[in-house]
Amino acid sequence: MKTVVKTYPNGLRLVVTPMANFKSVAFSMLVMVGSGDETKEEQGLSHFCEHMLFKGTTKRTGQQVIEEFARLGVPYNAWTSESATCYHAKAIADNIEACIDLFSDMYLNLKFEPDDFDKEGDVIVQEIAMHEDQPMSVMYDRMNSLFYKGTKYEHPVAGYAKAIKEYKPADIYNYVKKHYVASNTILAFAGDITLERAEELVAKYYLPYMSTDKAEPKQRQNVPAIQPAATILKVKKDTEQQHVILSIPVCNQYSEDRYALTIFKLLFGCDMSSRLFISVREKLGLVYSITSDMELSDIGGSFSVVFSCTPKNTQKVIEVVNQELDQVLRDGITEEELAKYRNQWHLQRLFDSEVTSRTNGRIAEQVATRNRVITVEEELKIVDSLTVADVNAAVRKYLNKDKVLTVIVGK
């Protein structure tokens, strides 16, 4: 399985990963614009545009767009993050061209009715309200705003209801015209497709309608990871449990330390044999669920512990988490733990490589962030080379308890 990345003179990137003996073809149309690219006056527009691209073109109404996808029988969707907007589908060789016809039309020929714009704005306001009613969503959202305070990633991806209500159709058209350009775009295929077939589809459906001006592909910049100050935020919600996230600043997504920290994330709280699960749930029965997590961006990263429990248990859980972290900082991890969780990493990567959509998503994201592909084999070689000393060094380098940011949502 060899991936080819082709960059056209106008900056458009084509990424093709032929996968022998697969029947499906995964396709991603990734545009490198997200909430982190928005000005204060544009907050929420990247996500709003994601919604509106399904609402019609100069050739099709919004209803025709979704009906054609439905007739093809393909799963399709879209998402927006801080750094990208991605439209994706999973097809077969016989109908991938019809999918590309639809996606390229949405990308190149956006046109919607004013009434559809108004209704979709209302839908997004309802989406924002829905997330505000979900304590875990509130917890993650507030932590993101706290962690990235004063940076381009501080505000929510969906924006704010007040701003959404004030946007006009022209704001969508202008934003798409500004950002949906060749140098911001990655077209990725993985599965039952050849490079030649992908090139044919791009040459037919995209290139003739794009600018021919020479341009360099957009690249995220590797900057020093931010170091937000330790703080505690309590958000009142009428819930039975308190929902808690404890986050410590670590490296950004470009650092080689991410591999050692990922091994530690797995062993600290990612399965039923992890340290936190055993100590907090199995031995003390303080929670139903507790997990460790790590989120890395181009400007920073966080290592987090997330749990929910009744209010009387919250401080005790935090104490036990601190005790477990103290023990690791003092004594380190074991050879047995490294072997066990290295094996987990191996299997997860191999399982993911058996799913065309996961393979395609991972590779498209790598091209967006690094403009190159790190193969599964390369990653596994790096992980295999990690020693206990490497993991312990990364833990002691970053996981400083004095830097913990805490968000508690609930009574």
N, C-alpha and C positions, 0 to 999 in steps of 0.2 A: 504494500500500500504506500505509494509515493505521491506526495502532494506537489503540484506545480502551481506556482504563483506567477502570474503574468501581469505586468504593469503596462498599460497603454500610454501613448504620449500625452493624453489629456488627464492622466492621473488615475483613471479607472483601474481597479484591480480585479482580476479574475483568479479565483482560487479553485482548483479542481483536484479532488481526491478520488480516483477510480478505485472501487472496491470489488474485487472479483467474487463471484458467486452470491451477490446480493441482488434482490429484485427491486428494491426501492432506490429512489434518488432523493436526497435531501437538498433543499435549496434555501439559501439565506440571502436576502438583499439587505445588507447592513449599511446604514448611513451614519457616518461618524458625527452625529450631533445629538446631544442630550441636555439634561437640565444644567449641567456644568458649563455649557456653552451659552447659556441665556444671560442677557442683561437683566437688571432689576425690572425693566419694563416688559420683559418677555417671559417671565416666570410661568412655567406650565405649557408654553407653546410647543415644545418638542413632543410632549405627550398628546397635546390637542391635535397636532398634525398627524400623529400616528392614527388617531381615531378617524380623522377626516379623509385620509387616503382611501378608506373603504366606502366613502359616500358618493363616489361617482367620478367619471372622467368625461372628456369630450366625446367619447364613443359609447359609454355605458352609463346607465344610472347606477346608483348605489345598490338598488335591488338586483339589477342584472349582474353586478360584480359578485354578490354573495350567491346568487342562483347558479352562476357558472362554476364557482368553486364547488358548490354542492353537487352539481351534475358530475363533476370530475371525481367526486368521492374522496378528495384528498383532505387530510387534516391541515389546517392553515391557521396562522395567528400572527400576532405582532407584540412587541414589547418595547418599552422605553426605559433607559437607565440614565445615570448621571452622564455617561459618555457616549451613548449610541442609541439609535432607534433601529430595530430590526424587524423585517417582515419575512416570514418563513413558511415553508410547506414541505410536505413529504409526499412524493408522487411515485410513479413508475415510469419506465422509459417511454411507454406509449403515450403518456399524457403530460410529461414534463414540459413540452413545448407550449401546450395550452396554459399551463401555470405561468410560464415566463411571459406569455402574451398578456395575461392579466396583470401580473406584478409590474411589468414595464409600462403598461398603460396607466396604472395607478401612479407610478413614479413620475412619468413624463407629462401626463395630460390631465392633471387634477382639475375637476370642475364639479361643484356641488350647488345644490339649491340653498338659498338663504334660510328656508325653513328647516332644512336638514342641519345646517350650522347651528341654529338656535336650539334644536332638540338635542344635538350631540353635546353642546355646552351644558345643557341641563343634565344629561347622562353623566358627564364628568363630575359635576357638582354632587350628584348622588354617589358616585364612586368615592369621592373624597369623604362624604358623610359616612358611607359604609365603613371605611377604614377607621374613622374616628370612633366608631362604635365597637371596634375590635381591639381589645386591650393590648394584644401582642403587636398588632400593627402600630398602635400608638407608641408602644415601648420602643420599637425599632426606629420609628420616625423621629421621635424626640432624641434618641441617642445619636442618630445621624446628624441632626441639627446641632446638637451639643458638641459632638466630636469635630465636626467640620465648621464650627462657628467662625465667621469671618472669611471663609473661603468660598470658592465657586460651587461647592457641593452642599452648602448649608441648607438651601431650601428644598422642599419636597419635590419629587419628580413630577407629580401631578399638578403642582402649583397650589394656589389658594383660590377658594371659591369666589371671593370678591373679584379677583383679577379675571378669572374665567368668564364671569358674567359680563365683563366690560370689553372683552375682545370683539373685534369685528371680522367679517370674512376676509377683508384685505390683509389683516394680520397673518392669517394662515397662508394665503397666496404669497405674500412677500417673504415669509419665513422659509417656505419651501423653495422659492426661487433662489434665495440666498444660500441655503445649505444643501439642497438636494442636487448636488453637482457631481461631476465625474470624479474629481479629486477627493471627495468625501465618501465615495461609495465603494463597497466591496461586494462582488457577486460571487457566492461560494456554492459549489456543488460537491456532493459526496455520495458514492454508491454506484449504481449501474449506469455509468456514463463515462465517456472518454473525453480527453482534452479537446479533441477535434470537434466533437459534438457540442460541447459547451461553447467553444469559440464560434461555432456557427450560430448558436442561439443569441449570443451577445452581439455578433455582427448584424444579425437580422433585426433584433428587437431593441437594442440600446444604442449602439455606436452611431447609427445614421442620424439620431435625433439629439445627440449631445454636442457640446462645444468641441471643436477640434483644436482649440488653443492649447499649447503645451502647458502642463502644470505638474507639480510634484504632489504625490499623495499626502494627504493630511496625516500627521504623526503626533501621537501624544508625547509629551516631554517627560523625561526622567528627572524629577526634581527631588530634593531632600524631603523625607517624610515629615509631615507636620507632627508637632508634639503638644497636643492640647493639655490644658491644666486639669488636674484632678478636681472633680466636683460631684455634687449629688443633686439630682432633680427628682422631686416627687410630684406625680400627676394624679390628682384625685379622680377616681372612677368608682362607680357603684358596682363592685365585683366581689365575688366570694373569695377570690384569691388575689394576692399581689403578684404582679408579673415583673420580673427583675432581670436586668442585664448589667453585667459588670464588664467594662471594656478597658483594655490597656493599649496604648499606642505601640505599634511595632513598625516594621519596615513597609516600604511600598511594594507594588507588584513586580518591580524589576529586580529586587534584591535576591541574591542567591540564598539568603537565609530563609526564604519562604519554604524551601523544601524541608529543612529541619523543623521549622515551626509547624508545618503541616503534620509531620510525624507526631509532634507533641500534642497537637490538637486532637488527633485520633486517640491517643492513649489517655489523654486527660479526661475526655468526656464525650466520646462519640459512639460508644456502644455499651452493651450490658456488662462487659468485662473491664470497662474503663475505671480509672481511679475515682472519679466523682460519682459515677453510678453506684459503685460498690459502697463508698463511704457515706453518701448522702441518702440514697434510697434504700439499698439493701440492708445496711447495718442500722440506720437510724429511722428509716421510714418517714423522712421529712417532706418528700416530694413524690409526685408521680413521674415527672420528667425533669431531667437536668442534662444539659449538653454544652459542649464547647464549640466555638465557631471562630472563623477568621475571615475577615473581609479586607481585601487589598485593592487600592486604587493607584492611579499614577502619582498622587500627591501624599499618600499616607496609607496606613493600615491599622486594623484593630484586631486584637485577640480578645474574645469575649466568652463569658460564661452566662448562660441563660437558664432561668428556672421559674417555676410558678409554685406558690404554696399559700396556705392560709397565713394571715398576717402574723400570728403568734410564732410561726416557724422561721420567718424571714431572716432575722438577725442570726439565728443559730445556723442556718444554711450558709450565710456569708462567713461566719466564723469557721465552719468546716472547710469551705472553699479556700480560705486563707491558710488554714492549717495544711491542707494538701499542697498548696503552692509553696508554702514554707519548706515542706519536706522535700519537694523536688529541687528547690533552690539549694537546699542543704546537701542532700544525698544524691541527687541526679536520678536519671531513669536507669533501667536495667537492660542488660543484653537481651533478656527474654522479651521485654516489652518492645525493644527496637525490632527484633526479628518478627514478632507477631504483627505489629502494625505496618512494617514494611511489606509483609505479605498481603495485608489488607489493601494497601495502596496498589500493589501489583494486580490483584484480582479486580479491583474497581476499575482501574485503567483498561484492563483487558475486556471486562464486561462492557464498558462504555464503547470500546472500539468495535463491538458487535452491533451497535445501533448507529445507523447512518446519520440520523439527526443529531445525536450527541457528538459524533465525530466531526460533523460539519460545523456545529456551533463552537466547539472547542478550537478548531483550526481558524475559523473566521475571527474569533476573538483574539487569537495569537497574532494574526496578521494586523488586526486593528491596533493592538498595543505595541507590537514589536516589529512589524513588517517582515516577519519571518515565521517559519513553522518549527516548533520544537516537537519532534516526533515522540511517540509513546516510548520507543526504544531509548531515545536520549534521556527522557525523564526517568525511566526505570534505572538506567545506568547511574544517573546522579543519585537517586534514592539508594541504590545498592551500595554506593560508595560512602554513604553517611555512617559515621561511627557514633557510639554513645557519647563520646567527648564532643562531637559536632552538635548534637541535639542539646546537650547540657549547656554548651557555650551559648547557643542561640537563646535558650530559656533565660540564662543569667544576664544576657546582654539586654533583653527587652522587657521581661516580665517583672517590672518594678511595682510593688504594691502601693507605693506612694503616688503612682500615676493613674490610679483607677478612677474611671468615670462611671457613675452609677445612675441608673434611671429605674425608678420604682413606680409602677402604675397600679392603682387600686385604692382600697380604703385606707 
